[in-house]
């Protein structure tokens, strides 16, 4: 294993929770979540050589993961043809996360799946405690615009969750 591969794997291991969260936010089916998780790692590895370290690795990974999730979601062909790419040694095993017992978490993820890709990204950044300025920087918009969009996304999410709760009563 090369030094670059080892460095990449260490960084991915440190930030795999972010990849998992994005996968879960953008895909509701477990198999699709796993596919997206692997696709994010693949895309990050593919572009890792171009990572210029002008920002933190975590910032770069957020952007890469969100862009990959949006493309993956829109793609009719959700399966990546990576078997001949020689990265089978770079697969990071996904730890099992079990939140099925947590009803509120399940409701939240169900609601998030109903949001647009941009609203999902905004909610993700909010849940990760990004400031308005950091969200704006990640999305390439003004801070005021980021805050307005975030407030709208939170309102949509709240509305969806309330409808879900009312339908389950």
N, CA, C and O of each residue as an XYZ file, in Angstrom:
676
protein
N       0.854     -1.177      0.000
C       0.000      0.000      0.000
C       0.898      1.237      0.000
O       1.850      1.325      0.775
N       0.588      2.174     -0.862
C       1.398      3.381     -0.950
C       1.112      4.316      0.221
O       0.111      4.167      0.922
N       1.996      5.270      0.415
C       1.830      6.264      1.477
C       0.553      7.080      1.253
O      -0.163      7.397      2.203
N       0.276      7.414     -0.012
C      -0.923      8.193     -0.329
C      -2.187      7.390      0.003
O      -3.145      7.941      0.545
N      -2.192      6.089     -0.320
C      -3.347      5.251     -0.001
C      -3.551      5.165      1.507
O      -4.676      5.256      1.998
N      -2.464      4.990      2.228
C      -2.540      4.887      3.688
C      -3.080      6.192      4.290
O      -3.946      6.162      5.164
N      -2.572      7.323      3.822
C      -3.034      8.628      4.310
C      -4.522      8.811      4.018
O      -5.274      9.271      4.878
N      -4.947      8.449      2.805
C      -6.337      8.576      2.411
C      -7.232      7.725      3.318
O      -8.243      8.207      3.830
N      -6.855      6.466      3.511
C      -7.653      5.572      4.347
C      -7.767      6.066      5.784
O      -8.825      5.943      6.401
N      -6.695      6.617      6.313
C      -6.734      7.160      7.673
C      -7.716      8.326      7.760
O      -8.475      8.434      8.723
N      -7.698      9.187      6.761
C      -8.609     10.338      6.760
C     -10.058      9.899      6.570
O     -10.964     10.433      7.209
N     -10.271      8.933      5.695
C     -11.628      8.423      5.479
C     -12.139      7.764      6.757
O     -13.292      7.960      7.143
N     -11.294      6.996      7.403
C     -11.686      6.339      8.659
C     -12.127      7.387      9.687
O     -13.112      7.192     10.398
N     -11.405      8.474      9.756
C     -11.706      9.540     10.712
C     -13.040     10.220     10.408
O     -13.734     10.675     11.317
N     -13.392     10.286      9.118
C     -14.586     11.034      8.702
C     -15.691     10.144      8.134
O     -16.587     10.647      7.456
N     -15.650      8.849      8.391
C     -16.631      7.943      7.790
C     -18.050      8.214      8.282
O     -19.012      7.900      7.581
N     -18.193      8.789      9.468
C     -19.529      9.127      9.965
C     -20.234     10.128      9.073
O     -21.445     10.039      8.867
N     -19.488     11.075      8.546
C     -20.045     12.072      7.630
C     -20.545     11.386      6.364
O     -21.632     11.684      5.870
N     -19.747     10.474      5.854
C     -20.127      9.757      4.635
C     -21.392      8.942      4.895
O     -22.302      8.906      4.066
N     -21.437      8.298      6.041
C     -22.617      7.517      6.394
C     -23.860      8.407      6.480
O     -24.912      8.058      5.945
N     -23.741      9.549      7.151
C     -24.891     10.445      7.305
C     -25.402     10.929      5.962
O     -26.610     10.948      5.726
N     -24.503     11.317      5.088
C     -24.926     11.791      3.768
C     -25.594     10.654      3.002
O     -26.620     10.863      2.356
N     -25.028      9.465      3.067
C     -25.627      8.310      2.382
C     -27.040      8.050      2.891
O     -27.956      7.777      2.115
N     -27.196      8.138      4.194
C     -28.509      7.876      4.798
C     -29.508      8.993      4.477
O     -30.703      8.735      4.330
N     -29.022     10.221      4.370
C     -29.914     11.343      4.065
C     -30.416     11.295      2.623
O     -31.548     11.689      2.345
N     -29.585     10.817      1.718
C     -29.939     10.849      0.308
C     -30.583      9.560     -0.193
O     -31.228      9.574     -1.241
N     -30.431      8.469      0.508
C     -30.989      7.188      0.072
C     -31.786      6.570      1.216
O     -31.335      6.575      2.361
N     -32.959      6.041      0.916
C     -33.745      5.427      1.979
C     -33.558      3.920      2.040
O     -33.758      3.322      3.097
N     -33.187      3.302      0.951
C     -32.964      1.866      0.915
C     -31.541      1.540      1.377
O     -30.587      2.196      0.957
N     -31.398      0.533      2.237
C     -30.093      0.167      2.797
C     -29.071     -0.168      1.709
O     -27.915      0.243      1.803
N     -29.484     -0.906      0.686
C     -28.554     -1.255     -0.394
C     -28.088     -0.004     -1.133
O     -26.910      0.121     -1.468
N     -29.015      0.920     -1.386
C     -28.639      2.171     -2.049
C     -27.726      3.010     -1.160
O     -26.805      3.660     -1.654
N     -27.976      3.000      0.142
C     -27.100      3.714      1.080
C     -25.686      3.151      1.009
O     -24.711      3.900      0.956
N     -25.588      1.828      1.008
C     -24.269      1.202      0.909
C     -23.588      1.528     -0.414
O     -22.388      1.797     -0.458
N     -24.378      1.499     -1.502
C     -23.811      1.835     -2.811
C     -23.309      3.277     -2.830
O     -22.221      3.554     -3.334
N     -24.108      4.193     -2.277
C     -23.703      5.598     -2.258
C     -22.476      5.785     -1.367
O     -21.567      6.541     -1.711
N     -22.448      5.108     -0.239
C     -21.291      5.165      0.666
C     -20.023      4.789     -0.097
O     -19.012      5.488     -0.023
N     -20.087      3.687     -0.824
C     -18.929      3.229     -1.596
C     -18.609      4.196     -2.739
O     -17.441      4.443     -3.039
N     -19.640      4.737     -3.369
C     -19.422      5.680     -4.471
C     -18.741      6.953     -3.969
O     -17.877      7.503     -4.652
N     -19.118      7.417     -2.802
C     -18.479      8.606     -2.227
C     -17.006      8.332     -1.971
O     -16.154      9.161     -2.287
N     -16.706      7.178     -1.403
C     -15.301      6.832     -1.161
C     -14.546      6.734     -2.483
O     -13.420      7.218     -2.605
N     -15.173      6.109     -3.461
C     -14.543      5.978     -4.778
C     -14.264      7.344     -5.394
O     -13.156      7.598     -5.866
N     -15.260      8.222     -5.394
C     -15.087      9.555     -5.989
C     -14.052     10.365     -5.219
O     -13.272     11.108     -5.815
N     -14.045     10.222     -3.906
C     -13.039     10.930     -3.094
C     -11.639     10.413     -3.438
O     -10.705     11.201     -3.585
N     -11.495      9.102     -3.566
C     -10.186      8.535     -3.920
C      -9.752      9.006     -5.300
O      -8.598      9.376     -5.513
N     -10.696      8.985     -6.228
C     -10.411      9.382     -7.604
C      -9.889     10.821     -7.682
O      -9.017     11.128     -8.495
N     -10.419     11.683     -6.844
C     -10.024     13.091     -6.901
C      -9.033     13.481     -5.798
O      -8.637     14.643     -5.702
N      -8.637     12.519     -4.973
C      -7.738     12.822     -3.859
C      -6.395     13.387     -4.326
O      -5.822     14.254     -3.666
N      -5.901     12.906     -5.445
C      -4.635     13.413     -5.982
C      -4.700     14.886     -6.345
O      -3.676     15.568     -6.374
N      -5.904     15.379     -6.624
C      -6.095     16.788     -6.971
C      -6.399     17.666     -5.761
O      -6.466     18.889     -5.881
N      -6.583     17.043     -4.590
C      -6.866     17.792     -3.367
C      -5.645     18.659     -3.045
O      -4.560     18.142     -2.776
N      -5.830     19.963     -3.075
C      -4.704     20.892     -2.962
C      -4.461     21.404     -1.549
O      -3.575     22.230     -1.331
N      -5.231     20.926     -0.604
C      -5.050     21.269      0.814
C      -5.204     22.769      1.113
O      -4.664     23.274      2.097
N      -5.938     23.457      0.261
C      -6.240     24.874      0.543
C      -7.322     24.971      1.613
O      -7.473     25.997      2.275
N      -8.063     23.893      1.766
C      -9.073     23.818      2.825
C      -8.793     22.544      3.621
O      -7.947     21.732      3.246
N      -9.515     22.387      4.719
C      -9.379     21.168      5.508
C      -9.878     19.979      4.704
O     -10.719     20.130      3.818
N      -9.360     18.801      5.010
C      -9.820     17.586      4.347
C     -11.323     17.412      4.562
O     -12.043     17.029      3.640
N     -11.795     17.691      5.774
C     -13.220     17.504      6.071
C     -14.097     18.405      5.192
O     -15.161     17.980      4.742
N     -13.666     19.624      4.950
C     -14.412     20.538      4.089
C     -14.458     19.999      2.670
O     -15.512     19.977      2.034
N     -13.310     19.566      2.184
C     -13.222     18.994      0.842
C     -14.091     17.738      0.744
O     -14.775     17.537     -0.259
N     -14.069     16.894      1.777
C     -14.852     15.659      1.762
C     -16.349     15.962      1.783
O     -17.111     15.315      1.064
N     -16.789     16.933      2.592
C     -18.204     17.324      2.602
C     -18.653     17.669      1.188
O     -19.670     17.168      0.709
N     -17.895     18.516      0.539
C     -18.260     18.973     -0.798
C     -18.272     17.805     -1.782
O     -19.206     17.664     -2.571
N     -17.244     16.973     -1.735
C     -17.169     15.815     -2.622
C     -18.341     14.863     -2.371
O     -18.971     14.381     -3.312
N     -18.623     14.600     -1.101
C     -19.699     13.674     -0.743
C     -21.065     14.211     -1.176
O     -21.879     13.467     -1.723
N     -21.314     15.485     -0.935
C     -22.605     16.060     -1.330
C     -22.769     16.080     -2.839
O     -23.838     15.743     -3.350
N     -21.728     16.468     -3.556
C     -21.802     16.463     -5.016
C     -22.035     15.054     -5.542
O     -22.834     14.852     -6.457
N     -21.347     14.091     -4.972
C     -21.520     12.696     -5.387
C     -22.942     12.225     -5.103
O     -23.554     11.555     -5.934
N     -23.468     12.575     -3.931
C     -24.826     12.167     -3.559
C     -25.853     12.756     -4.510
O     -26.790     12.067     -4.914
N     -25.689     14.008     -4.869
C     -26.643     14.657     -5.775
C     -26.589     14.012     -7.150
O     -27.631     13.734     -7.743
N     -25.401     13.773     -7.662
C     -25.258     13.116     -8.964
C     -25.804     11.693     -8.895
O     -26.515     11.251     -9.797
N     -25.475     10.989     -7.839
C     -25.926      9.612     -7.653
C     -27.448      9.551     -7.608
O     -28.061      8.673     -8.216
N     -28.047     10.480     -6.891
C     -29.494     10.524     -6.747
C     -30.168     10.769     -8.087
O     -31.194     10.160     -8.390
N     -29.604     11.645     -8.878
C     -30.195     12.001    -10.166
C     -29.925     10.968    -11.247
O     -30.633     10.907    -12.252
N     -28.930     10.184    -11.041
C     -28.511      9.232    -12.061
C     -29.500      8.086    -12.201
O     -29.975      7.542    -11.204
N     -29.805      7.724    -13.429
C     -30.648      6.562    -13.661
C     -29.851      5.290    -13.397
O     -30.404      4.241    -13.065
N     -28.586      5.412    -13.548
C     -27.698      4.264    -13.386
C     -26.995      4.423    -12.056
O     -25.954      5.077    -11.989
N     -27.535      3.841    -10.990
C     -27.033      4.059     -9.645
C     -25.822      3.200     -9.309
O     -25.210      3.381     -8.256
N     -25.484      2.303    -10.158
C     -24.345      1.424     -9.879
C     -23.100      1.933    -10.587
O     -23.125      2.196    -11.789
N     -22.045      2.066     -9.862
C     -20.780      2.517    -10.426
C     -19.994      1.307    -10.895
O     -19.955      0.278    -10.220
N     -19.368      1.438    -12.059
C     -18.562      0.341    -12.581
C     -17.131      0.524    -12.112
O     -16.276      1.017    -12.848
N     -16.887      0.120    -10.881
C     -15.563      0.349    -10.303
C     -14.751     -0.929    -10.166
O     -13.619     -0.886     -9.684
N     -15.301     -2.064    -10.580
C     -14.592     -3.308    -10.333
C     -13.239     -3.384    -11.035
O     -12.363     -4.110    -10.565
N     -13.031     -2.678    -12.121
C     -11.759     -2.728    -12.835
C     -10.863     -1.535    -12.522
O      -9.870     -1.309    -13.214
N     -11.199     -0.784    -11.504
C     -10.452      0.434    -11.205
C      -9.309      0.210    -10.212
O      -8.532      1.129     -9.954
N      -9.199     -0.976     -9.663
C      -8.078     -1.275     -8.776
C      -8.167     -0.628     -7.412
O      -7.136     -0.383     -6.785
N      -9.366     -0.344     -6.934
C      -9.465      0.272     -5.605
C     -10.101     -0.665     -4.600
O     -10.503     -0.232     -3.520
N     -10.199     -1.937     -4.934
C     -10.834     -2.859     -3.999
C     -10.150     -2.878     -2.646
O     -10.780     -3.211     -1.642
N      -8.874     -2.528     -2.600
C      -8.162     -2.487     -1.323
C      -8.481     -1.226     -0.526
O      -8.090     -1.104      0.635
N      -9.188     -0.291     -1.150
C      -9.476      0.975     -0.478
C     -10.878      1.022      0.101
O     -11.316      2.076      0.561
N     -11.583     -0.086      0.089
C     -12.934     -0.105      0.627
C     -12.863     -0.076      2.154
O     -12.232     -0.928      2.779
N     -13.512      0.903      2.723
C     -13.558      1.035      4.176
C     -14.826      0.352      4.649
O     -15.914      0.719      4.206
N     -14.724     -0.628      5.531
C     -15.936     -1.309      5.984
C     -16.831     -0.359      6.767
O     -16.371      0.376      7.640
N     -18.103     -0.390      6.442
C     -19.061      0.474      7.128
C     -19.471     -0.208      8.425
O     -19.898     -1.362      8.422
N     -19.341      0.502      9.514
C     -19.777     -0.043     10.788
C     -21.297     -0.050     10.806
O     -21.940      0.755     10.133
N     -21.850     -0.940     11.560
C     -23.304     -0.985     11.617
C     -23.792      0.109     12.562
O     -23.329      0.243     13.694
N     -24.722      0.862     12.063
C     -25.363      1.906     12.849
C     -26.801      1.466     13.008
O     -27.489      1.219     12.018
N     -27.256      1.366     14.227
C     -28.600      0.876     14.453
C     -29.421      1.950     15.136
O     -29.343      2.130     16.352
N     -30.215      2.666     14.340
C     -31.085      3.680     14.927
C     -32.549      3.319     14.713
O     -33.435      4.161     14.856
N     -32.794      2.038     14.363
C     -34.178      1.652     14.099
C     -35.047      1.753     15.340
O     -36.264      1.901     15.230
N     -34.449      1.676     16.509
C     -35.213      1.788     17.748
C     -35.551      3.240     18.075
O     -36.429      3.510     18.895
N     -34.875      4.139     17.453
C     -35.095      5.550     17.753
C     -36.148      6.112     16.789
O     -35.830      6.492     15.662
N     -37.370      6.158     17.235
C     -38.503      6.576     16.398
C     -38.309      7.987     15.835
O     -38.606      8.230     14.665
N     -37.823      8.902     16.640
C     -37.649     10.269     16.168
C     -36.605     10.363     15.063
O     -36.775     11.111     14.100
N     -35.525      9.603     15.207
C     -34.493      9.611     14.187
C     -35.041      9.046     12.877
O     -34.746      9.554     11.796
N     -35.829      8.003     12.990
C     -36.427      7.393     11.805
C     -37.377      8.386     11.126
O     -37.359      8.531      9.904
N     -38.193      9.058     11.911
C     -39.100     10.064     11.352
C     -38.321     11.173     10.644
O     -38.697     11.631      9.565
N     -37.225     11.592     11.281
C     -36.430     12.658     10.678
C     -35.855     12.223      9.336
O     -35.941     12.962      8.355
N     -35.273     11.036      9.285
C     -34.698     10.568      8.020
C     -35.770     10.379      6.950
O     -35.539     10.695      5.783
N     -36.930      9.873      7.332
C     -38.026      9.742      6.372
C     -38.411     11.114      5.822
O     -38.665     11.263      4.627
N     -38.452     12.095      6.688
C     -38.798     13.454      6.258
C     -37.703     14.037      5.368
O     -37.996     14.664      4.350
N     -36.461     13.834      5.744
C     -35.341     14.356      4.960
C     -35.362     13.798      3.542
O     -35.015     14.508      2.598
N     -35.762     12.547      3.377
C     -35.818     11.930      2.049
C     -36.810     12.636      1.129
O     -36.726     12.509     -0.092
N     -37.738     13.371      1.708
C     -38.727     14.072      0.907
C     -38.265     15.468      0.478
O     -38.952     16.138     -0.294
N     -37.127     15.899      0.966
C     -36.601     17.219      0.617
C     -35.850     17.173     -0.707
O     -35.449     16.107     -1.174
N     -35.668     18.340     -1.299
C     -34.858     18.439     -2.515
C     -33.391     18.210     -2.161
O     -33.015     18.327     -0.994
N     -32.561     17.886     -3.145
C     -31.132     17.670     -2.853
C     -30.458     18.862     -2.169
O     -29.631     18.667     -1.279
N     -30.786     20.059     -2.557
C     -30.181     21.248     -1.947
C     -30.652     21.400     -0.503
O     -29.855     21.707      0.384
N     -31.953     21.183     -0.266
C     -32.472     21.268      1.102
C     -31.839     20.199      1.991
O     -31.569     20.445      3.167
N     -31.603     19.016      1.429
C     -30.923     17.965      2.185
C     -29.520     18.429      2.591
O     -29.094     18.221      3.727
N     -28.821     19.049      1.666
C     -27.469     19.548      1.960
C     -27.529     20.599      3.065
O     -26.710     20.582      3.984
N     -28.480     21.497      2.980
C     -28.624     22.536      4.002
C     -28.899     21.927      5.378
O     -28.296     22.333      6.372
N     -29.799     20.964      5.432
C     -30.124     20.305      6.699
C     -28.906     19.553      7.222
O     -28.637     19.561      8.423
N     -28.175     18.909      6.330
C     -26.965     18.202      6.745
C     -25.991     19.173      7.406
O     -25.475     18.900      8.490
N     -25.741     20.305      6.753
C     -24.814     21.279      7.321
C     -25.326     21.802      8.666
O     -24.546     21.996      9.599
N     -26.617     22.024      8.760
C     -27.216     22.475     10.020
C     -26.990     21.439     11.118
O     -26.598     21.783     12.233
N     -27.241     20.167     10.796
C     -27.066     19.105     11.783
C     -25.602     18.921     12.184
O     -25.304     18.428     13.271
N     -24.706     19.318     11.303
C     -23.274     19.243     11.591
C     -22.762     20.528     12.259
O     -21.553     20.708     12.408
N     -23.667     21.410     12.656
C     -23.353     22.668     13.350
C     -22.506     23.632     12.530
O     -21.673     24.349     13.084
N     -22.711     23.657     11.212
C     -22.045     24.645     10.384
C     -22.709     25.992     10.613
O     -23.926     26.063     10.786
N     -21.927     27.050     10.615
C     -22.477     28.397     10.732
C     -23.053     28.814      9.373
O     -22.805     28.165      8.357
N     -23.818     29.897      9.373
C     -24.349     30.435      8.119
C     -23.236     30.772      7.142
O     -23.358     30.545      5.939
N     -22.156     31.314      7.672
C     -21.008     31.665      6.836
C     -20.367     30.422      6.221
O     -19.998     30.421      5.046
N     -20.236     29.357      7.028
C     -19.639     28.110      6.530
C     -20.534     27.446      5.487
O     -20.045     26.902      4.496
N     -21.849     27.493      5.714
C     -22.784     26.924      4.743
C     -22.682     27.695      3.429
O     -22.635     27.103      2.351
N     -22.649     29.002      3.531
C     -22.536     29.840      2.335
C     -21.269     29.502      1.557
O     -21.291     29.396      0.331
N     -20.188     29.338      2.270
C     -18.920     29.004      1.632
C     -18.987     27.652      0.935
O     -18.495     27.504     -0.183
N     -19.588     26.676      1.586
C     -19.706     25.332      0.997
C     -20.566     25.338     -0.261
O     -20.261     24.634     -1.224
N     -21.640     26.129     -0.260
C     -22.579     26.127     -1.378
C     -22.291     27.209     -2.414
O     -22.913     27.237     -3.476
N     -21.351     28.096     -2.106
C     -21.001     29.150     -3.057
C     -22.083     30.202     -3.206
O     -22.307     30.724     -4.298
N     -22.759     30.515     -2.094
C     -23.799     31.541     -2.099
C     -23.501     32.523     -0.977
O     -22.594     32.299     -0.176
N     -24.266     33.615     -0.918
C     -24.036     34.595      0.141
C     -24.533     34.044      1.473
O     -25.362     33.135      1.512
N     -24.019     34.605      2.555
C     -24.427     34.164      3.887
C     -25.915     34.419      4.116
O     -26.606     33.576      4.688
N     -26.410     35.572      3.676
C     -27.829     35.890      3.839
C     -28.680     34.872      3.085
O     -29.681     34.380      3.607
N     -28.277     34.560      1.855
C     -29.004     33.584      1.052
C     -28.972     32.209      1.725
O     -29.978     31.500      1.734
N     -27.832     31.835      2.280
C     -27.702     30.545      2.970
C     -28.655     30.486      4.162
O     -29.327     29.476      4.372
N     -28.715     31.554      4.931
C     -29.597     31.566      6.102
C     -31.074     31.500      5.701
O     -31.863     30.800      6.336
N     -31.440     32.227      4.649
C     -32.822     32.204      4.172
C     -33.182     30.798      3.692
O     -34.229     30.258      4.049
N     -32.300     30.214      2.878
C     -32.551     28.866      2.359
C     -32.607     27.837      3.491
O     -33.434     26.925      3.461
N     -31.738     27.982      4.479
C     -31.738     27.064      5.611
C     -33.039     27.176      6.394
O     -33.629     26.158      6.757
N     -33.495     28.398      6.660
C     -34.750     28.575      7.386
C     -35.922     27.960      6.623
O     -36.805     27.352      7.228
N     -35.934     28.112      5.311
C     -36.998     27.512      4.494
C     -36.914     25.981      4.545
O     -37.935     25.302      4.659
N     -35.704     25.453      4.460
C     -35.526     23.998      4.507
C     -35.967     23.446      5.861
O     -36.613     22.400      5.925
N     -35.621     24.144      6.939
C     -36.039     23.700      8.276
C     -37.562     23.750      8.406
O     -38.164     22.863      9.011
N     -38.179     24.781      7.844
C     -39.642     24.890      7.897
C     -40.287     23.744      7.116
O     -41.271     23.161      7.571
N     -39.737     23.421      5.940
C     -40.261     22.299      5.154
C     -40.120     20.998      5.927
O     -41.046     20.188      5.969
N     -38.969     20.802      6.533
C     -38.712     19.583      7.294
C     -39.684     19.465      8.464
O     -40.240     18.395      8.710
N     -39.883     20.551      9.172
C     -40.807     20.551     10.309
C     -42.222     20.214      9.851
O     -42.929     19.443     10.499
N     -42.624     20.800      8.728
C     -43.962     20.549      8.186
C     -44.126     19.069      7.814
O     -45.160     18.467      8.105
N     -43.133     18.500      7.189
C     -43.185     17.087      6.794
C     -43.267     16.191      8.030
O     -44.045     15.237      8.063
N     -42.470     16.501      9.031
C     -42.468     15.693     10.259
C     -43.822     15.779     10.963
O     -44.326     14.771     11.457
N     -44.408     16.964     11.011
C     -45.723     17.117     11.643
C     -46.770     16.291     10.896
O     -47.607     15.641     11.522
N     -46.728     16.313      9.574
C     -47.670     15.514      8.792
C     -47.472     14.026      9.074
O     -48.440     13.278      9.209
N     -46.212     13.604      9.162
C     -45.919     12.199      9.450
C     -46.479     11.811     10.818
O     -47.096     10.756     10.962
N     -46.268     12.650     11.801
C     -46.769     12.345     13.154
C     -48.299     12.266     13.157
O     -48.874     11.370     13.774
N     -48.955     13.205     12.469
C     -50.413     13.213     12.422
C     -50.952     11.989     11.699
O     -52.007     11.470     12.063
N     -50.244     11.524     10.684
C     -50.694     10.344      9.925
C     -50.497      9.052     10.703
O     -51.137      8.048     10.394
N     -49.633      9.057     11.698
C     -49.367      7.833     12.467
C     -50.240      7.726     13.714
O     -50.231      6.703     14.399
N     -50.978      8.762     13.998
C     -51.830      8.751     15.205
C     -53.059      7.925     14.962
O     -53.899      7.791     15.851
